[in-house]
Amino acid sequence: MRMASSKKKHPGGRPKKFNEACRPVTVTLPERVLLLLASVSADRAKAITKLADTALGGAETPRKPVELVEVAPGKAAILVAHSARLESIPWLRLVEIAPARHLISLVPGTPIEKLEVALSDLLDVIPESDINERELLETLRQNIRTPRRGQKLVKEEILIIESAG
């Protein structure tokens, strides 16, 4: 006769590492990166997850797609997440200053109003299902429109060095 156990049986296989949906991924990494990951956790998946959450904001503290960061008293720079739609604007450059954090650079002579119109045009053609891209573009448009109307939006230049290659 079998005795009933109050403990639930483990279904077999490896125990779950994360309390969310997961899938296996194969990736080739340089040895130096593997050593760096090992310094974070002996478990590579946990090391990668921890670093991604730290750099990009985890589930508890997700990064906003558009942030205003004070750069001087009373002045803030606009930082945006990576956006393929913004990259499609030929006279706009995304200047990465940290993982998934970009300054927006406009080709000299480009009026700010042209950016606002381009954002509106993109929003007209992006499907409603592209929630992340729509949120970024709409938030960026609002962060440009309101101060522009109040004459509180100014362009300042950054230095770019052309490199060979």
Order of alpha helices (4+ residues) and beta strands (2+ residues): alpha-alpha-beta-beta-alpha-beta-beta-alpha-alpha
